[in-house]
Amino acid sequence: MSTQLMQSQSLIIVILMIIGIVVHRRRSLHVKIMSFVIAWDIILILQVELGRKAILKASNAINNPAILNIHVSIAVSTVVLYFIMICLGRKVLAGQTHLLPRHRKFGYLTLVMRILTFVTSFWAVVPREVV
């Protein structure tokens, strides 16, 4: 899959994430949008791995450009934040509304990390090795 197609998907994911945050008062819509965004982003990560052997390249951190290591660190942090958001969100939906401020703070942090993942992806692209 081409870099442009992956980055286009990434941009749409960021836009949908922003829309999901904007509609947070409409809880049902918020949950649907954010669930879709997280699922699509994880599928995008799988596409990157299957198409580019990203984990193998990332594991060679000493020889990688610094921006690639920064990008990978931010991307991994974003995925960890997704799981935190899912756990907090489910608890809020179950009635633990005292967790809402924490969910909101982690939500904004997740958005910032996802935007940084998108931005750093433009500099972190490693050319494919010629076979």
Backbone as XML, in Angstrom:
<?xml version="1.0"?>
<chain id="A" units="angstrom">
  <residue number="1" name="MET">
    <atom name="N" x="0.852" y="-1.177" z="0.000"/>
    <atom name="CA" x="0.000" y="0.000" z="0.000"/>
    <atom name="C" x="0.895" y="1.236" z="0.000"/>
  </residue>
  <residue number="2" name="SER">
    <atom name="N" x="0.508" y="2.231" z="-0.751"/>
    <atom name="CA" x="1.356" y="3.407" z="-0.906"/>
    <atom name="C" x="1.353" y="4.273" z="0.350"/>
  </residue>
  <residue number="3" name="THR">
    <atom name="N" x="2.431" y="5.013" z="0.493"/>
    <atom name="CA" x="2.566" y="5.930" z="1.618"/>
    <atom name="C" x="1.457" y="6.968" z="1.614"/>
  </residue>
  <residue number="4" name="GLN">
    <atom name="N" x="1.127" y="7.487" z="0.428"/>
    <atom name="CA" x="0.089" y="8.510" z="0.331"/>
    <atom name="C" x="-1.259" y="7.982" z="0.794"/>
  </residue>
  <residue number="5" name="LEU">
    <atom name="N" x="-1.572" y="6.741" z="0.446"/>
    <atom name="CA" x="-2.841" y="6.147" z="0.856"/>
    <atom name="C" x="-2.876" y="5.959" z="2.374"/>
  </residue>
  <residue number="6" name="MET">
    <atom name="N" x="-1.782" y="5.514" z="2.941"/>
    <atom name="CA" x="-1.724" y="5.334" z="4.401"/>
    <atom name="C" x="-1.829" y="6.675" z="5.126"/>
  </residue>
  <residue number="7" name="GLN">
    <atom name="N" x="-1.148" y="7.678" z="4.598"/>
    <atom name="CA" x="-1.211" y="8.992" z="5.245"/>
    <atom name="C" x="-2.583" y="9.645" z="5.046"/>
  </residue>
  <residue number="8" name="SER">
    <atom name="N" x="-3.242" y="9.346" z="3.943"/>
    <atom name="CA" x="-4.614" y="9.836" z="3.741"/>
    <atom name="C" x="-5.551" y="9.199" z="4.760"/>
  </residue>
  <residue number="9" name="GLN">
    <atom name="N" x="-5.396" y="7.906" z="4.973"/>
    <atom name="CA" x="-6.196" y="7.224" z="5.999"/>
    <atom name="C" x="-5.929" y="7.837" z="7.369"/>
  </residue>
  <residue number="10" name="SER">
    <atom name="N" x="-4.671" y="8.103" z="7.629"/>
    <atom name="CA" x="-4.284" y="8.681" z="8.914"/>
    <atom name="C" x="-4.923" y="10.054" z="9.118"/>
  </residue>
  <residue number="11" name="LEU">
    <atom name="N" x="-4.950" y="10.863" z="8.070"/>
    <atom name="CA" x="-5.583" y="12.176" z="8.153"/>
    <atom name="C" x="-7.084" y="12.044" z="8.434"/>
  </residue>
  <residue number="12" name="ILE">
    <atom name="N" x="-7.732" y="11.121" z="7.747"/>
    <atom name="CA" x="-9.168" y="10.911" z="7.973"/>
    <atom name="C" x="-9.417" y="10.450" z="9.409"/>
  </residue>
  <residue number="13" name="ILE">
    <atom name="N" x="-8.556" y="9.598" z="9.921"/>
    <atom name="CA" x="-8.683" y="9.129" z="11.305"/>
    <atom name="C" x="-8.591" y="10.307" z="12.268"/>
  </residue>
  <residue number="14" name="VAL">
    <atom name="N" x="-7.631" y="11.196" z="12.060"/>
    <atom name="CA" x="-7.480" y="12.370" z="12.928"/>
    <atom name="C" x="-8.726" y="13.260" z="12.834"/>
  </residue>
  <residue number="15" name="ILE">
    <atom name="N" x="-9.223" y="13.493" z="11.628"/>
    <atom name="CA" x="-10.412" y="14.330" z="11.452"/>
    <atom name="C" x="-11.620" y="13.702" z="12.156"/>
  </residue>
  <residue number="16" name="LEU">
    <atom name="N" x="-11.803" y="12.393" z="11.981"/>
    <atom name="CA" x="-12.913" y="11.713" z="12.641"/>
    <atom name="C" x="-12.767" y="11.748" z="14.162"/>
  </residue>
  <residue number="17" name="MET">
    <atom name="N" x="-11.528" y="11.667" z="14.645"/>
    <atom name="CA" x="-11.298" y="11.747" z="16.083"/>
    <atom name="C" x="-11.723" y="13.115" z="16.617"/>
  </residue>
  <residue number="18" name="ILE">
    <atom name="N" x="-11.390" y="14.158" z="15.876"/>
    <atom name="CA" x="-11.798" y="15.515" z="16.270"/>
    <atom name="C" x="-13.319" y="15.629" z="16.255"/>
  </residue>
  <residue number="19" name="ILE">
    <atom name="N" x="-13.949" y="15.072" z="15.223"/>
    <atom name="CA" x="-15.417" y="15.092" z="15.160"/>
    <atom name="C" x="-16.000" y="14.341" z="16.355"/>
  </residue>
  <residue number="20" name="GLY">
    <atom name="N" x="-15.420" y="13.205" z="16.683"/>
    <atom name="CA" x="-15.886" y="12.431" z="17.829"/>
    <atom name="C" x="-15.795" y="13.206" z="19.130"/>
  </residue>
  <residue number="21" name="ILE">
    <atom name="N" x="-14.754" y="14.002" z="19.276"/>
    <atom name="CA" x="-14.606" y="14.828" z="20.481"/>
    <atom name="C" x="-15.644" y="15.953" z="20.479"/>
  </residue>
  <residue number="22" name="VAL">
    <atom name="N" x="-15.854" y="16.558" z="19.313"/>
    <atom name="CA" x="-16.816" y="17.661" z="19.214"/>
    <atom name="C" x="-18.230" y="17.202" z="19.600"/>
  </residue>
  <residue number="23" name="VAL">
    <atom name="N" x="-18.588" y="15.974" z="19.238"/>
    <atom name="CA" x="-19.948" y="15.484" z="19.514"/>
    <atom name="C" x="-20.038" y="14.723" z="20.839"/>
  </residue>
  <residue number="24" name="HIS">
    <atom name="N" x="-19.110" y="14.971" z="21.756"/>
    <atom name="CA" x="-19.054" y="14.179" z="22.995"/>
    <atom name="C" x="-20.340" y="14.236" z="23.822"/>
  </residue>
  <residue number="25" name="ARG">
    <atom name="N" x="-21.117" y="15.294" z="23.697"/>
    <atom name="CA" x="-22.376" y="15.389" z="24.459"/>
    <atom name="C" x="-23.435" y="14.420" z="23.932"/>
  </residue>
  <residue number="26" name="ARG">
    <atom name="N" x="-23.300" y="14.047" z="22.672"/>
    <atom name="CA" x="-24.199" y="13.039" z="22.095"/>
    <atom name="C" x="-23.502" y="11.689" z="22.259"/>
  </residue>
  <residue number="27" name="ARG">
    <atom name="N" x="-23.636" y="11.162" z="23.459"/>
    <atom name="CA" x="-22.837" y="10.020" z="23.905"/>
    <atom name="C" x="-22.851" y="8.841" z="22.933"/>
  </residue>
  <residue number="28" name="SER">
    <atom name="N" x="-24.020" y="8.467" z="22.441"/>
    <atom name="CA" x="-24.124" y="7.314" z="21.549"/>
    <atom name="C" x="-23.304" y="7.537" z="20.273"/>
  </residue>
  <residue number="29" name="LEU">
    <atom name="N" x="-23.419" y="8.718" z="19.686"/>
    <atom name="CA" x="-22.660" y="9.050" z="18.481"/>
    <atom name="C" x="-21.164" y="9.109" z="18.782"/>
  </residue>
  <residue number="30" name="HIS">
    <atom name="N" x="-20.813" y="9.704" z="19.918"/>
    <atom name="CA" x="-19.414" y="9.798" z="20.339"/>
    <atom name="C" x="-18.798" y="8.397" z="20.426"/>
  </residue>
  <residue number="31" name="VAL">
    <atom name="N" x="-19.505" y="7.486" z="21.078"/>
    <atom name="CA" x="-18.988" y="6.121" z="21.252"/>
    <atom name="C" x="-18.813" y="5.442" z="19.898"/>
  </residue>
  <residue number="32" name="LYS">
    <atom name="N" x="-19.787" y="5.594" z="18.999"/>
    <atom name="CA" x="-19.690" y="4.960" z="17.681"/>
    <atom name="C" x="-18.511" y="5.508" z="16.882"/>
  </residue>
  <residue number="33" name="ILE">
    <atom name="N" x="-18.368" y="6.821" z="16.865"/>
    <atom name="CA" x="-17.273" y="7.434" z="16.100"/>
    <atom name="C" x="-15.931" y="7.029" z="16.676"/>
  </residue>
  <residue number="34" name="MET">
    <atom name="N" x="-15.775" y="7.139" z="17.989"/>
    <atom name="CA" x="-14.478" y="6.851" z="18.590"/>
    <atom name="C" x="-14.126" y="5.365" z="18.487"/>
  </residue>
  <residue number="35" name="SER">
    <atom name="N" x="-15.119" y="4.488" z="18.600"/>
    <atom name="CA" x="-14.858" y="3.052" z="18.428"/>
    <atom name="C" x="-14.388" y="2.766" z="17.006"/>
  </residue>
  <residue number="36" name="PHE">
    <atom name="N" x="-15.042" y="3.400" z="16.041"/>
    <atom name="CA" x="-14.659" y="3.241" z="14.635"/>
    <atom name="C" x="-13.241" y="3.760" z="14.400"/>
  </residue>
  <residue number="37" name="VAL">
    <atom name="N" x="-12.937" y="4.933" z="14.970"/>
    <atom name="CA" x="-11.608" y="5.541" z="14.803"/>
    <atom name="C" x="-10.516" y="4.625" z="15.359"/>
  </residue>
  <residue number="38" name="ILE">
    <atom name="N" x="-10.726" y="4.129" z="16.563"/>
    <atom name="CA" x="-9.715" y="3.268" z="17.192"/>
    <atom name="C" x="-9.537" y="1.985" z="16.383"/>
  </residue>
  <residue number="39" name="ALA">
    <atom name="N" x="-10.641" y="1.368" z="15.974"/>
    <atom name="CA" x="-10.546" y="0.140" z="15.186"/>
    <atom name="C" x="-9.816" y="0.387" z="13.867"/>
  </residue>
  <residue number="40" name="TRP">
    <atom name="N" x="-10.181" y="1.483" z="13.174"/>
    <atom name="CA" x="-9.543" y="1.790" z="11.896"/>
    <atom name="C" x="-8.051" y="2.062" z="12.093"/>
  </residue>
  <residue number="41" name="ASP">
    <atom name="N" x="-7.701" y="2.761" z="13.158"/>
    <atom name="CA" x="-6.292" y="3.066" z="13.394"/>
    <atom name="C" x="-5.497" y="1.794" z="13.674"/>
  </residue>
  <residue number="42" name="ILE">
    <atom name="N" x="-6.072" y="0.869" z="14.403"/>
    <atom name="CA" x="-5.372" y="-0.390" z="14.668"/>
    <atom name="C" x="-5.235" y="-1.198" z="13.374"/>
  </residue>
  <residue number="43" name="ILE">
    <atom name="N" x="-6.261" y="-1.163" z="12.531"/>
    <atom name="CA" x="-6.159" y="-1.821" z="11.224"/>
    <atom name="C" x="-5.064" y="-1.154" z="10.380"/>
  </residue>
  <residue number="44" name="LEU">
    <atom name="N" x="-4.962" y="0.163" z="10.450"/>
    <atom name="CA" x="-3.914" y="0.879" z="9.718"/>
    <atom name="C" x="-2.525" y="0.445" z="10.208"/>
  </residue>
  <residue number="45" name="ILE">
    <atom name="N" x="-2.387" y="0.274" z="11.499"/>
    <atom name="CA" x="-1.107" y="-0.198" z="12.057"/>
    <atom name="C" x="-0.781" y="-1.580" z="11.501"/>
  </residue>
  <residue number="46" name="LEU">
    <atom name="N" x="-1.779" y="-2.442" z="11.416"/>
    <atom name="CA" x="-1.553" y="-3.773" z="10.839"/>
    <atom name="C" x="-1.162" y="-3.674" z="9.368"/>
  </residue>
  <residue number="47" name="GLN">
    <atom name="N" x="-1.775" y="-2.748" z="8.640"/>
    <atom name="CA" x="-1.410" y="-2.537" z="7.234"/>
    <atom name="C" x="0.050" y="-2.113" z="7.117"/>
  </residue>
  <residue number="48" name="VAL">
    <atom name="N" x="0.474" y="-1.204" z="7.992"/>
    <atom name="CA" x="1.867" y="-0.739" z="7.969"/>
    <atom name="C" x="2.803" y="-1.904" z="8.284"/>
  </residue>
  <residue number="49" name="GLU">
    <atom name="N" x="2.449" y="-2.696" z="9.270"/>
    <atom name="CA" x="3.296" y="-3.832" z="9.634"/>
    <atom name="C" x="3.379" y="-4.844" z="8.508"/>
  </residue>
  <residue number="50" name="LEU">
    <atom name="N" x="2.236" y="-5.215" z="7.964"/>
    <atom name="CA" x="2.239" y="-6.236" z="6.912"/>
    <atom name="C" x="2.903" y="-5.734" z="5.630"/>
  </residue>
  <residue number="51" name="GLY">
    <atom name="N" x="2.755" y="-4.458" z="5.330"/>
    <atom name="CA" x="3.309" y="-3.917" z="4.098"/>
    <atom name="C" x="4.770" y="-3.508" z="4.186"/>
  </residue>
  <residue number="52" name="ARG">
    <atom name="N" x="5.212" y="-3.187" z="5.390"/>
    <atom name="CA" x="6.562" y="-2.611" z="5.513"/>
    <atom name="C" x="7.445" y="-3.272" z="6.555"/>
  </residue>
  <residue number="53" name="LYS">
    <atom name="N" x="6.939" y="-4.287" z="7.200"/>
    <atom name="CA" x="7.705" y="-4.947" z="8.278"/>
    <atom name="C" x="8.151" y="-3.912" z="9.309"/>
  </residue>
  <residue number="54" name="ALA">
    <atom name="N" x="7.205" y="-3.101" z="9.750"/>
    <atom name="CA" x="7.501" y="-1.964" z="10.628"/>
    <atom name="C" x="8.131" y="-2.384" z="11.950"/>
  </residue>
  <residue number="55" name="ILE">
    <atom name="N" x="7.661" y="-3.484" z="12.517"/>
    <atom name="CA" x="8.205" y="-3.914" z="13.814"/>
    <atom name="C" x="9.675" y="-4.294" z="13.671"/>
  </residue>
  <residue number="56" name="LEU">
    <atom name="N" x="10.001" y="-4.989" z="12.596"/>
    <atom name="CA" x="11.396" y="-5.370" z="12.356"/>
    <atom name="C" x="12.277" y="-4.131" z="12.206"/>
  </residue>
  <residue number="57" name="LYS">
    <atom name="N" x="11.812" y="-3.154" z="11.439"/>
    <atom name="CA" x="12.580" y="-1.915" z="11.260"/>
    <atom name="C" x="12.678" y="-1.138" z="12.569"/>
  </residue>
  <residue number="58" name="ALA">
    <atom name="N" x="11.587" y="-1.075" z="13.314"/>
    <atom name="CA" x="11.590" y="-0.324" z="14.577"/>
    <atom name="C" x="12.489" y="-0.982" z="15.616"/>
  </residue>
  <residue number="59" name="SER">
    <atom name="N" x="12.620" y="-2.294" z="15.552"/>
    <atom name="CA" x="13.452" y="-2.989" z="16.535"/>
    <atom name="C" x="14.939" y="-2.725" z="16.319"/>
  </residue>
  <residue number="60" name="ASN">
    <atom name="N" x="15.285" y="-2.150" z="15.194"/>
    <atom name="CA" x="16.675" y="-1.811" z="14.893"/>
    <atom name="C" x="16.925" y="-0.343" z="15.259"/>
  </residue>
  <residue number="61" name="ALA">
    <atom name="N" x="16.515" y="0.038" z="16.459"/>
    <atom name="CA" x="16.494" y="1.448" z="16.882"/>
    <atom name="C" x="17.855" y="2.133" z="16.798"/>
  </residue>
  <residue number="62" name="ILE">
    <atom name="N" x="18.903" y="1.424" z="17.056"/>
    <atom name="CA" x="20.237" y="2.039" z="17.059"/>
    <atom name="C" x="20.608" y="2.564" z="15.675"/>
  </residue>
  <residue number="63" name="ASN">
    <atom name="N" x="20.190" y="1.853" z="14.638"/>
    <atom name="CA" x="20.549" y="2.244" z="13.269"/>
    <atom name="C" x="19.487" y="3.104" z="12.582"/>
  </residue>
  <residue number="64" name="ASN">
    <atom name="N" x="18.344" y="3.288" z="13.226"/>
    <atom name="CA" x="17.262" y="4.069" z="12.625"/>
    <atom name="C" x="17.518" y="5.562" z="12.769"/>
  </residue>
  <residue number="65" name="PRO">
    <atom name="N" x="16.961" y="6.353" z="11.853"/>
    <atom name="CA" x="17.001" y="7.811" z="12.038"/>
    <atom name="C" x="16.236" y="8.173" z="13.316"/>
  </residue>
  <residue number="66" name="ALA">
    <atom name="N" x="16.668" y="9.214" z="13.977"/>
    <atom name="CA" x="16.042" y="9.623" z="15.247"/>
    <atom name="C" x="14.548" y="9.881" z="15.077"/>
  </residue>
  <residue number="67" name="ILE">
    <atom name="N" x="14.149" y="10.480" z="13.963"/>
    <atom name="CA" x="12.736" y="10.802" z="13.766"/>
    <atom name="C" x="11.890" y="9.538" z="13.694"/>
  </residue>
  <residue number="68" name="LEU">
    <atom name="N" x="12.438" y="8.456" z="13.146"/>
    <atom name="CA" x="11.697" y="7.191" z="13.094"/>
    <atom name="C" x="11.482" y="6.656" z="14.506"/>
  </residue>
  <residue number="69" name="ASN">
    <atom name="N" x="12.521" y="6.729" z="15.338"/>
    <atom name="CA" x="12.383" y="6.275" z="16.721"/>
    <atom name="C" x="11.385" y="7.130" z="17.494"/>
  </residue>
  <residue number="70" name="ILE">
    <atom name="N" x="11.391" y="8.424" z="17.236"/>
    <atom name="CA" x="10.416" y="9.323" z="17.877"/>
    <atom name="C" x="9.010" y="8.959" z="17.407"/>
  </residue>
  <residue number="71" name="HIS">
    <atom name="N" x="8.851" y="8.772" z="16.108"/>
    <atom name="CA" x="7.547" y="8.421" z="15.539"/>
    <atom name="C" x="7.020" y="7.114" z="16.147"/>
  </residue>
  <residue number="72" name="VAL">
    <atom name="N" x="7.858" y="6.108" z="16.206"/>
    <atom name="CA" x="7.441" y="4.811" z="16.751"/>
    <atom name="C" x="7.046" y="4.946" z="18.220"/>
  </residue>
  <residue number="73" name="SER">
    <atom name="N" x="7.815" y="5.708" z="18.978"/>
    <atom name="CA" x="7.498" y="5.904" z="20.398"/>
    <atom name="C" x="6.142" y="6.593" z="20.578"/>
  </residue>
  <residue number="74" name="ILE">
    <atom name="N" x="5.889" y="7.605" z="19.781"/>
    <atom name="CA" x="4.610" y="8.322" z="19.863"/>
    <atom name="C" x="3.468" y="7.400" z="19.431"/>
  </residue>
  <residue number="75" name="ALA">
    <atom name="N" x="3.679" y="6.651" z="18.357"/>
    <atom name="CA" x="2.629" y="5.755" z="17.853"/>
    <atom name="C" x="2.285" y="4.668" z="18.875"/>
  </residue>
  <residue number="76" name="VAL">
    <atom name="N" x="3.291" y="4.083" z="19.488"/>
    <atom name="CA" x="3.054" y="3.053" z="20.509"/>
    <atom name="C" x="2.324" y="3.666" z="21.706"/>
  </residue>
  <residue number="77" name="SER">
    <atom name="N" x="2.731" y="4.859" z="22.103"/>
    <atom name="CA" x="2.056" y="5.546" z="23.207"/>
    <atom name="C" x="0.589" y="5.803" z="22.876"/>
  </residue>
  <residue number="78" name="THR">
    <atom name="N" x="0.307" y="6.140" z="21.632"/>
    <atom name="CA" x="-1.074" y="6.379" z="21.208"/>
    <atom name="C" x="-1.905" y="5.114" z="21.360"/>
  </residue>
  <residue number="79" name="VAL">
    <atom name="N" x="-1.363" y="3.980" z="20.961"/>
    <atom name="CA" x="-2.097" y="2.713" z="21.084"/>
    <atom name="C" x="-2.340" y="2.382" z="22.558"/>
  </residue>
  <residue number="80" name="VAL">
    <atom name="N" x="-1.361" y="2.602" z="23.409"/>
    <atom name="CA" x="-1.548" y="2.386" z="24.844"/>
    <atom name="C" x="-2.667" y="3.294" z="25.361"/>
  </residue>
  <residue number="81" name="LEU">
    <atom name="N" x="-2.658" y="4.538" z="24.921"/>
    <atom name="CA" x="-3.707" y="5.481" z="25.328"/>
    <atom name="C" x="-5.078" y="5.033" z="24.830"/>
  </residue>
  <residue number="82" name="TYR">
    <atom name="N" x="-5.145" y="4.418" z="23.657"/>
    <atom name="CA" x="-6.426" y="3.903" z="23.169"/>
    <atom name="C" x="-7.018" y="2.915" z="24.173"/>
  </residue>
  <residue number="83" name="PHE">
    <atom name="N" x="-6.188" y="2.023" z="24.686"/>
    <atom name="CA" x="-6.697" y="1.024" z="25.624"/>
    <atom name="C" x="-7.111" y="1.665" z="26.948"/>
  </residue>
  <residue number="84" name="ILE">
    <atom name="N" x="-6.372" y="2.674" z="27.370"/>
    <atom name="CA" x="-6.780" y="3.424" z="28.571"/>
    <atom name="C" x="-8.119" y="4.099" z="28.317"/>
  </residue>
  <residue number="85" name="MET">
    <atom name="N" x="-8.281" y="4.708" z="27.143"/>
    <atom name="CA" x="-9.535" y="5.391" z="26.808"/>
    <atom name="C" x="-10.705" y="4.411" z="26.743"/>
  </residue>
  <residue number="86" name="ILE">
    <atom name="N" x="-10.471" y="3.238" z="26.200"/>
    <atom name="CA" x="-11.532" y="2.232" z="26.133"/>
    <atom name="C" x="-11.957" y="1.826" z="27.543"/>
  </residue>
  <residue number="87" name="CYS">
    <atom name="N" x="-10.992" y="1.565" z="28.405"/>
    <atom name="CA" x="-11.315" y="1.173" z="29.788"/>
    <atom name="C" x="-12.059" y="2.284" z="30.517"/>
  </residue>
  <residue number="88" name="LEU">
    <atom name="N" x="-11.561" y="3.492" z="30.428"/>
    <atom name="CA" x="-12.225" y="4.617" z="31.092"/>
    <atom name="C" x="-13.609" y="4.868" z="30.498"/>
  </residue>
  <residue number="89" name="GLY">
    <atom name="N" x="-13.708" y="4.828" z="29.195"/>
    <atom name="CA" x="-14.981" y="5.072" z="28.529"/>
    <atom name="C" x="-16.040" y="4.055" z="28.916"/>
  </residue>
  <residue number="90" name="ARG">
    <atom name="N" x="-15.654" y="2.795" z="28.986"/>
    <atom name="CA" x="-16.608" y="1.755" z="29.390"/>
    <atom name="C" x="-17.086" y="1.977" z="30.821"/>
  </residue>
  <residue number="91" name="LYS">
    <atom name="N" x="-16.160" y="2.408" z="31.688"/>
    <atom name="CA" x="-16.547" y="2.675" z="33.079"/>
    <atom name="C" x="-17.488" y="3.870" z="33.170"/>
  </residue>
  <residue number="92" name="VAL">
    <atom name="N" x="-17.217" y="4.903" z="32.388"/>
    <atom name="CA" x="-18.106" y="6.077" z="32.370"/>
    <atom name="C" x="-19.490" y="5.655" z="31.874"/>
  </residue>
  <residue number="93" name="LEU">
    <atom name="N" x="-19.529" y="4.862" z="30.802"/>
    <atom name="CA" x="-20.815" y="4.385" z="30.277"/>
    <atom name="C" x="-21.564" y="3.514" z="31.287"/>
  </residue>
  <residue number="94" name="ALA">
    <atom name="N" x="-20.804" y="2.830" z="32.142"/>
    <atom name="CA" x="-21.420" y="1.963" z="33.154"/>
    <atom name="C" x="-21.912" y="2.756" z="34.366"/>
  </residue>
  <residue number="95" name="GLY">
    <atom name="N" x="-21.698" y="4.079" z="34.332"/>
    <atom name="CA" x="-22.230" y="4.904" z="35.411"/>
    <atom name="C" x="-21.214" y="5.523" z="36.343"/>
  </residue>
  <residue number="96" name="GLN">
    <atom name="N" x="-19.947" y="5.233" z="36.143"/>
    <atom name="CA" x="-18.911" y="5.805" z="36.999"/>
    <atom name="C" x="-18.529" y="7.197" z="36.465"/>
  </residue>
  <residue number="97" name="THR">
    <atom name="N" x="-19.456" y="8.111" z="36.585"/>
    <atom name="CA" x="-19.284" y="9.436" z="35.995"/>
    <atom name="C" x="-18.187" y="10.251" z="36.668"/>
  </residue>
  <residue number="98" name="HIS">
    <atom name="N" x="-17.751" y="9.844" z="37.852"/>
    <atom name="CA" x="-16.643" y="10.551" z="38.501"/>
    <atom name="C" x="-15.345" y="10.416" z="37.691"/>
  </residue>
  <residue number="99" name="LEU">
    <atom name="N" x="-15.304" y="9.435" z="36.771"/>
    <atom name="CA" x="-14.124" y="9.237" z="35.923"/>
    <atom name="C" x="-14.142" y="10.106" z="34.662"/>
  </residue>
  <residue number="100" name="LEU">
    <atom name="N" x="-15.237" y="10.824" z="34.450"/>
    <atom name="CA" x="-15.373" y="11.638" z="33.239"/>
    <atom name="C" x="-14.259" y="12.676" z="33.079"/>
  </residue>
  <residue number="101" name="PRO">
    <atom name="N" x="-13.883" y="13.424" z="34.132"/>
    <atom name="CA" x="-12.773" y="14.382" z="33.953"/>
    <atom name="C" x="-11.457" y="13.694" z="33.537"/>
  </residue>
  <residue number="102" name="ARG">
    <atom name="N" x="-11.192" y="12.527" z="34.100"/>
    <atom name="CA" x="-9.977" y="11.787" z="33.734"/>
    <atom name="C" x="-10.076" y="11.312" z="32.284"/>
  </residue>
  <residue number="103" name="HIS">
    <atom name="N" x="-11.253" y="10.806" z="31.910"/>
    <atom name="CA" x="-11.477" y="10.358" z="30.534"/>
    <atom name="C" x="-11.250" y="11.517" z="29.557"/>
  </residue>
  <residue number="104" name="ARG">
    <atom name="N" x="-11.739" y="12.681" z="29.913"/>
    <atom name="CA" x="-11.589" y="13.866" z="29.064"/>
    <atom name="C" x="-10.107" y="14.240" z="28.915"/>
  </residue>
  <residue number="105" name="LYS">
    <atom name="N" x="-9.368" y="14.263" z="30.028"/>
    <atom name="CA" x="-7.940" y="14.620" z="29.974"/>
    <atom name="C" x="-7.150" y="13.621" z="29.132"/>
  </residue>
  <residue number="106" name="PHE">
    <atom name="N" x="-7.409" y="12.332" z="29.363"/>
    <atom name="CA" x="-6.717" y="11.322" z="28.566"/>
    <atom name="C" x="-7.145" y="11.403" z="27.098"/>
  </residue>
  <residue number="107" name="GLY">
    <atom name="N" x="-8.390" y="11.807" z="26.858"/>
    <atom name="CA" x="-8.872" y="11.965" z="25.491"/>
    <atom name="C" x="-8.109" y="13.040" z="24.735"/>
  </residue>
  <residue number="108" name="TYR">
    <atom name="N" x="-7.915" y="14.177" z="25.386"/>
    <atom name="CA" x="-7.145" y="15.248" z="24.739"/>
    <atom name="C" x="-5.690" y="14.831" z="24.538"/>
  </residue>
  <residue number="109" name="LEU">
    <atom name="N" x="-5.126" y="14.127" z="25.511"/>
    <atom name="CA" x="-3.758" y="13.634" z="25.366"/>
    <atom name="C" x="-3.671" y="12.653" z="24.192"/>
  </residue>
  <residue number="110" name="THR">
    <atom name="N" x="-4.662" y="11.780" z="24.083"/>
    <atom name="CA" x="-4.687" y="10.820" z="22.972"/>
    <atom name="C" x="-4.764" y="11.540" z="21.638"/>
  </residue>
  <residue number="111" name="LEU">
    <atom name="N" x="-5.597" y="12.574" z="21.558"/>
    <atom name="CA" x="-5.702" y="13.351" z="20.319"/>
    <atom name="C" x="-4.363" y="13.998" z="19.968"/>
  </residue>
  <residue number="112" name="VAL">
    <atom name="N" x="-3.724" y="14.618" z="20.931"/>
    <atom name="CA" x="-2.425" y="15.257" z="20.678"/>
    <atom name="C" x="-1.412" y="14.225" z="20.197"/>
  </residue>
  <residue number="113" name="MET">
    <atom name="N" x="-1.380" y="13.064" z="20.848"/>
    <atom name="CA" x="-0.418" y="12.019" z="20.449"/>
    <atom name="C" x="-0.740" y="11.501" z="19.046"/>
  </residue>
  <residue number="114" name="ARG">
    <atom name="N" x="-2.020" y="11.400" z="18.707"/>
    <atom name="CA" x="-2.395" y="10.911" z="17.373"/>
    <atom name="C" x="-2.018" y="11.935" z="16.304"/>
  </residue>
  <residue number="115" name="ILE">
    <atom name="N" x="-2.197" y="13.208" z="16.618"/>
    <atom name="CA" x="-1.773" y="14.254" z="15.677"/>
    <atom name="C" x="-0.258" y="14.219" z="15.504"/>
  </residue>
  <residue number="116" name="LEU">
    <atom name="N" x="0.473" y="14.056" z="16.592"/>
    <atom name="CA" x="1.939" y="13.960" z="16.499"/>
    <atom name="C" x="2.362" y="12.728" z="15.703"/>
  </residue>
  <residue number="117" name="THR">
    <atom name="N" x="1.634" y="11.626" z="15.858"/>
    <atom name="CA" x="1.924" y="10.431" z="15.058"/>
    <atom name="C" x="1.747" y="10.742" z="13.580"/>
  </residue>
  <residue number="118" name="PHE">
    <atom name="N" x="0.665" y="11.425" z="13.260"/>
    <atom name="CA" x="0.405" y="11.799" z="11.866"/>
    <atom name="C" x="1.503" y="12.712" z="11.325"/>
  </residue>
  <residue number="119" name="VAL">
    <atom name="N" x="1.853" y="13.748" z="12.076"/>
    <atom name="CA" x="2.847" y="14.718" z="11.616"/>
    <atom name="C" x="4.214" y="14.055" z="11.440"/>
  </residue>
  <residue number="120" name="THR">
    <atom name="N" x="4.631" y="13.269" z="12.428"/>
    <atom name="CA" x="5.959" y="12.643" z="12.330"/>
    <atom name="C" x="6.018" y="11.574" z="11.241"/>
  </residue>
  <residue number="121" name="SER">
    <atom name="N" x="4.859" y="11.062" z="10.830"/>
    <atom name="CA" x="4.872" y="10.024" z="9.789"/>
    <atom name="C" x="5.430" y="10.546" z="8.471"/>
  </residue>
  <residue number="122" name="PHE">
    <atom name="N" x="5.329" y="11.847" z="8.229"/>
    <atom name="CA" x="5.846" y="12.406" z="6.982"/>
    <atom name="C" x="7.370" y="12.368" z="6.925"/>
  </residue>
  <residue number="123" name="TRP">
    <atom name="N" x="8.013" y="12.427" z="8.069"/>
    <atom name="CA" x="9.475" y="12.399" z="8.109"/>
    <atom name="C" x="10.026" y="11.031" z="8.442"/>
  </residue>
  <residue number="124" name="ALA">
    <atom name="N" x="9.174" y="10.147" z="8.928"/>
    <atom name="CA" x="9.648" y="8.851" z="9.416"/>
    <atom name="C" x="9.610" y="7.758" z="8.358"/>
  </residue>
  <residue number="125" name="VAL">
    <atom name="N" x="9.120" y="8.080" z="7.178"/>
    <atom name="CA" x="9.007" y="7.054" z="6.145"/>
    <atom name="C" x="10.406" y="6.617" z="5.736"/>
  </residue>
  <residue number="126" name="VAL">
    <atom name="N" x="10.648" y="5.324" z="5.876"/>
    <atom name="CA" x="11.938" y="4.751" z="5.480"/>
    <atom name="C" x="11.759" y="4.101" z="4.126"/>
  </residue>
  <residue number="127" name="PRO">
    <atom name="N" x="12.603" y="4.452" z="3.154"/>
    <atom name="CA" x="12.462" y="3.850" z="1.830"/>
    <atom name="C" x="12.606" y="2.339" z="1.897"/>
  </residue>
  <residue number="128" name="ARG">
    <atom name="N" x="11.834" y="1.642" z="1.063"/>
    <atom name="CA" x="11.933" y="0.182" z="1.016"/>
    <atom name="C" x="13.315" y="-0.213" z="0.513"/>
  </residue>
  <residue number="129" name="GLU">
    <atom name="N" x="13.779" y="-1.321" z="1.084"/>
    <atom name="CA" x="15.075" y="-1.829" z="0.631"/>
    <atom name="C" x="14.895" y="-2.498" z="-0.726"/>
  </residue>
  <residue number="130" name="VAL">
    <atom name="N" x="15.852" y="-2.308" z="-1.578"/>
    <atom name="CA" x="15.802" y="-2.910" z="-2.914"/>
    <atom name="C" x="16.214" y="-4.361" z="-2.780"/>
  </residue>
  <residue number="131" name="VAL">
    <atom name="N" x="15.370" y="-5.255" z="-3.338"/>
    <atom name="CA" x="15.635" y="-6.692" z="-3.221"/>
    <atom name="C" x="16.469" y="-7.156" z="-4.377"/>
  </residue>
</chain>
